[in-house]
Structure formats: structure tokens, C-alpha cells
Amino acid sequence: MTNVTLSIEDSVYEEMHKYSEIKWSEFIRKMIKERLKELKSLDKNKNKEGILTMLASEEVLKKDWDNETDERWNDV
């Protein structure tokens, strides 16, 4: 397995510590896989403009970090 390092704001890191029961590495791995699956699906449709729209969409980003959505990862 390859290691990836990322930088996040200190305030985000502090918030993450409030939810220490979440395995953040696993959460990020699953989110990356999910996003790649979405991108592959869009790529099959040759909808390049749709990819840029999806990546820039504030609604998509909000959905990814919505607390209710995050609850599904608590049992990981």
C-alpha cells in the first residue's frame, strides 16, 4: 500500500480530534475510492464538463462532509 500525506488546516485537525472514534485514514481511503468510481462513470459518458462541474460543486463537497453521511463510517 502506498502512503499519501496531506495537509489540513489546524482548525480542521482539532475538529477531527473531537471524533476520535472515526478511523480517519479509512474514511479518506473510502471517499477517494468513491470519488474515483464517480469519475470513471462520468468518463465513460465522455462528459468532461460534468467532471469539472462535479469537482467544483459546493453541494457535492457539503454532502461528503455532512455529519449524517459521516455516521455510516462509525462502524468501520
Backbone as ProteinMPNN parsed JSONL, in Angstrom:
{"seq_chain_A": "MTNVTLSIEDSVYEEMHKYSEIKWSEFIRKMIKERLKELKSLDKNKNKEGILTMLASEEVLKKDWDNETDERWNDV", "coords_chain_A": {"N_chain_A": [[0.847, -1.177, 0.0], [0.517, 2.225, -0.771], [1.69, 5.185, 0.781], [0.168, 8.306, 1.488], [0.504, 11.699, 2.032], [-1.197, 14.424, 3.463], [-2.122, 17.861, 3.794], [-3.871, 19.702, 6.189], [-5.97, 22.255, 7.543], [-5.246, 23.651, 10.757], [-7.478, 24.06, 12.383], [-9.323, 22.267, 11.343], [-8.077, 19.865, 11.892], [-8.158, 19.91, 14.689], [-10.926, 19.695, 15.052], [-11.308, 17.149, 14.026], [-10.132, 15.622, 16.006], [-12.052, 15.69, 17.951], [-13.714, 13.709, 17.253], [-12.625, 11.124, 17.723], [-13.239, 8.472, 17.529], [-13.647, 7.867, 14.92], [-12.073, 6.346, 12.239], [-9.959, 7.996, 10.573], [-8.124, 7.688, 8.442], [-9.091, 5.43, 7.11], [-11.613, 6.389, 6.433], [-10.954, 8.453, 4.612], [-9.672, 6.934, 2.628], [-11.856, 5.42, 1.681], [-13.516, 7.459, 0.74], [-11.975, 8.478, -1.346], [-11.922, 6.26, -3.055], [-14.648, 6.123, -3.649], [-15.035, 8.566, -4.966], [-13.353, 8.201, -7.198], [-14.723, 6.15, -8.457], [-17.058, 7.522, -9.184], [-15.932, 9.386, -10.962], [-14.936, 7.69, -12.958], [-17.313, 6.684, -13.941], [-18.459, 9.012, -14.994], [-16.536, 9.547, -16.886], [-16.852, 7.466, -18.652], [-19.096, 8.285, -19.946], [-18.124, 10.319, -21.359], [-18.32, 12.91, -20.504], [-16.829, 15.453, -19.959], [-17.15, 18.093, -19.125], [-19.019, 17.744, -17.161], [-17.493, 16.502, -15.196], [-15.801, 18.558, -14.309], [-17.721, 20.277, -13.3], [-18.777, 18.703, -11.239], [-16.545, 18.454, -9.554], [-16.188, 21.056, -8.752], [-18.486, 21.648, -7.471], [-20.193, 22.985, -4.821], [-22.225, 21.812, -3.401], [-21.733, 19.069, -3.645], [-19.383, 18.847, -2.193], [-20.318, 19.62, 0.327], [-22.089, 17.503, 0.837], [-20.324, 15.365, 1.094], [-19.158, 15.849, 3.539], [-21.155, 16.042, 5.355], [-22.575, 15.565, 8.513], [-24.511, 13.57, 9.013], [-24.154, 11.857, 6.871], [-21.562, 11.06, 7.408], [-21.893, 9.39, 9.55], [-22.201, 6.799, 8.674], [-19.692, 5.741, 8.577], [-18.863, 5.18, 11.098], [-18.799, 2.568, 12.012], [-16.679, 1.418, 10.824]], "CA_chain_A": [[0.0, 0.0, 0.0], [1.252, 3.473, -0.864], [1.33, 6.208, 1.76], [-0.083, 9.63, 0.965], [0.469, 12.708, 3.096], [-1.958, 15.601, 3.079], [-2.112, 18.967, 4.748], [-5.188, 20.249, 6.513], [-5.901, 23.392, 8.453], [-5.185, 23.288, 12.172], [-8.83, 24.033, 12.942], [-9.94, 21.009, 10.89], [-7.41, 18.808, 12.656], [-8.725, 19.966, 16.038], [-12.28, 19.152, 14.963], [-11.187, 15.708, 13.827], [-9.813, 15.011, 17.3], [-13.292, 15.581, 18.726], [-14.364, 12.479, 16.807], [-11.508, 10.174, 17.693], [-13.727, 7.12, 17.234], [-13.63, 7.687, 13.468], [-10.764, 5.995, 11.669], [-9.892, 8.982, 9.507], [-7.411, 7.161, 7.275], [-10.025, 4.555, 6.394], [-12.644, 7.264, 5.89], [-10.403, 9.117, 3.432], [-9.482, 5.905, 1.59], [-13.154, 5.081, 1.097], [-14.012, 8.609, -0.009], [-11.207, 8.533, -2.592], [-12.433, 5.189, -3.923], [-15.983, 6.511, -4.098], [-14.891, 9.648, -5.949], [-12.799, 7.604, -8.415], [-15.816, 5.41, -9.091], [-17.901, 8.534, -9.817], [-15.205, 9.938, -12.096], [-14.915, 6.675, -14.011], [-18.658, 6.65, -14.509], [-18.599, 10.198, -15.838], [-15.604, 9.411, -18.003], [-17.465, 6.55, -19.625], [-20.075, 9.065, -20.693], [-17.373, 11.366, -22.064], [-18.88, 14.186, -20.071], [-15.723, 16.147, -19.292], [-17.67, 19.286, -18.466], [-19.677, 17.263, -15.945], [-16.467, 16.231, -14.194], [-15.387, 19.834, -13.732], [-18.844, 20.768, -12.515], [-18.852, 17.908, -10.027], [-15.424, 18.77, -8.682], [-16.336, 22.412, -8.257], [-19.799, 21.814, -6.862], [-20.215, 23.158, -3.369], [-23.176, 20.855, -2.857], [-21.067, 17.77, -3.55], [-18.454, 18.92, -1.064], [-21.111, 19.622, 1.556], [-22.615, 16.157, 1.034], [-19.236, 14.498, 1.538], [-18.783, 16.107, 4.933], [-22.353, 16.133, 6.16], [-22.464, 14.686, 9.682], [-25.379, 12.404, 8.88], [-23.478, 10.965, 5.929], [-20.362, 10.537, 8.064], [-22.273, 8.372, 10.525], [-22.064, 5.466, 8.089], [-18.304, 5.292, 8.73], [-18.562, 4.934, 12.504], [-18.601, 1.143, 12.261], [-15.55, 0.935, 10.013]], "C_chain_A": [[0.891, 1.238, 0.0], [0.772, 4.428, 0.216], [1.174, 7.545, 1.06], [-0.161, 10.579, 2.151], [-0.35, 13.888, 2.603], [-1.883, 16.639, 4.186], [-3.538, 19.447, 4.946], [-4.994, 21.405, 7.484], [-5.908, 22.901, 9.892], [-6.58, 23.163, 12.782], [-9.566, 22.745, 12.555], [-9.371, 19.847, 11.692], [-7.961, 18.749, 14.086], [-10.137, 19.385, 16.068], [-12.25, 17.639, 14.815], [-10.918, 14.999, 15.157], [-11.049, 14.866, 18.186], [-14.032, 14.286, 18.404], [-13.309, 11.384, 16.659], [-11.951, 8.744, 17.398], [-13.734, 6.827, 15.737], [-12.2, 7.38, 13.036], [-10.593, 6.849, 10.413], [-9.163, 8.47, 8.27], [-8.335, 6.284, 6.434], [-11.134, 5.376, 5.732], [-12.155, 7.911, 4.596], [-10.185, 8.116, 2.299], [-10.799, 5.588, 0.892], [-13.72, 6.236, 0.276], [-13.27, 8.748, -1.339], [-11.703, 7.472, -3.56], [-13.795, 5.561, -4.492], [-15.897, 7.594, -5.174], [-14.327, 9.107, -7.26], [-13.868, 6.834, -9.188], [-16.742, 6.389, -9.826], [-17.229, 9.103, -11.062], [-15.152, 8.957, -13.262], [-16.263, 6.598, -14.709], [-18.88, 7.841, -15.435], [-17.715, 10.1, -17.072], [-16.165, 8.491, -19.079], [-18.459, 7.285, -20.509], [-19.433, 10.208, -21.474], [-17.881, 12.762, -21.725], [-17.824, 14.947, -19.272], [-16.207, 17.396, -18.552], [-18.36, 18.901, -17.163], [-18.681, 16.976, -14.84], [-16.048, 17.532, -13.522], [-16.49, 20.42, -12.857], [-18.932, 20.026, -11.196], [-17.749, 18.293, -9.052], [-15.577, 20.145, -8.041], [-17.618, 22.616, -7.457], [-19.728, 21.898, -5.342], [-21.148, 22.147, -2.721], [-22.553, 19.472, -2.695], [-20.131, 17.767, -2.356], [-19.207, 18.906, 0.263], [-21.629, 18.218, 1.865], [-21.546, 15.236, 1.61], [-18.903, 14.679, 3.006], [-19.984, 16.316, 5.838], [-22.286, 15.124, 7.299], [-23.316, 13.435, 9.558], [-24.749, 11.371, 7.943], [-22.274, 10.319, 6.593], [-20.691, 9.425, 9.054], [-22.097, 6.956, 9.982], [-20.658, 4.905, 8.275], [-17.96, 4.951, 10.176], [-18.268, 3.472, 12.803], [-17.435, 0.565, 11.485], [-14.411, 0.515, 10.915]], "O_chain_A": [[1.904, 1.282, 0.698], [-0.418, 4.473, 0.528], [1.941, 7.883, 0.157], [-0.817, 10.287, 3.151], [-0.212, 14.305, 1.453], [-1.619, 16.329, 5.347], [-4.306, 19.579, 3.993], [-3.969, 21.504, 8.157], [-6.499, 21.868, 10.207], [-6.834, 22.274, 13.595], [-10.337, 22.203, 13.346], [-10.106, 18.955, 12.117], [-8.198, 17.667, 14.622], [-10.499, 18.667, 17.0], [-13.067, 16.932, 15.405], [-11.424, 13.902, 15.395], [-11.084, 14.011, 19.071], [-14.87, 13.826, 19.18], [-13.142, 10.803, 15.587], [-11.125, 7.898, 17.055], [-13.817, 5.668, 15.33], [-11.253, 8.066, 13.419], [-11.031, 6.469, 9.327], [-9.557, 8.797, 7.151], [-8.359, 6.383, 5.207], [-11.54, 5.088, 4.607], [-12.871, 7.914, 3.595], [-10.479, 8.413, 1.141], [-10.856, 5.498, -0.334], [-14.335, 6.015, -0.767], [-13.878, 9.1, -2.35], [-11.885, 7.744, -4.746], [-14.065, 5.341, -5.673], [-16.61, 7.538, -6.176], [-14.778, 9.512, -8.331], [-13.907, 6.868, -10.418], [-17.161, 6.124, -10.953], [-17.875, 9.283, -12.094], [-15.305, 9.351, -14.419], [-16.332, 6.463, -15.93], [-19.425, 7.693, -16.528], [-18.1, 10.518, -18.163], [-15.968, 8.72, -20.272], [-18.638, 6.944, -21.678], [-20.116, 10.966, -22.163], [-17.868, 13.668, -22.559], [-17.924, 15.064, -18.051], [-15.714, 17.708, -17.468], [-18.297, 19.638, -16.179], [-18.987, 17.182, -13.666], [-15.953, 17.596, -12.296], [-16.219, 20.99, -11.8], [-19.136, 20.639, -10.149], [-17.998, 18.442, -7.855], [-15.139, 20.361, -6.911], [-17.8, 23.661, -6.832], [-19.254, 20.978, -4.676], [-20.886, 21.678, -1.613], [-22.82, 18.783, -1.71], [-20.087, 16.8, -1.595], [-18.779, 18.253, 1.214], [-21.613, 17.79, 3.019], [-21.82, 14.43, 2.498], [-18.413, 13.75, 3.648], [-19.824, 16.732, 6.985], [-21.976, 13.954, 7.075], [-22.887, 12.352, 9.956], [-24.808, 10.168, 8.196], [-21.998, 9.143, 6.359], [-19.829, 8.599, 9.358], [-21.87, 6.02, 10.749], [-20.461, 3.697, 8.142], [-16.857, 4.474, 10.444], [-17.553, 3.172, 13.76], [-17.224, -0.648, 11.488], [-13.367, 0.078, 10.429]]}, "name": "protein", "num_of_chains": 1, "seq": "MTNVTLSIEDSVYEEMHKYSEIKWSEFIRKMIKERLKELKSLDKNKNKEGILTMLASEEVLKKDWDNETDERWNDV"}
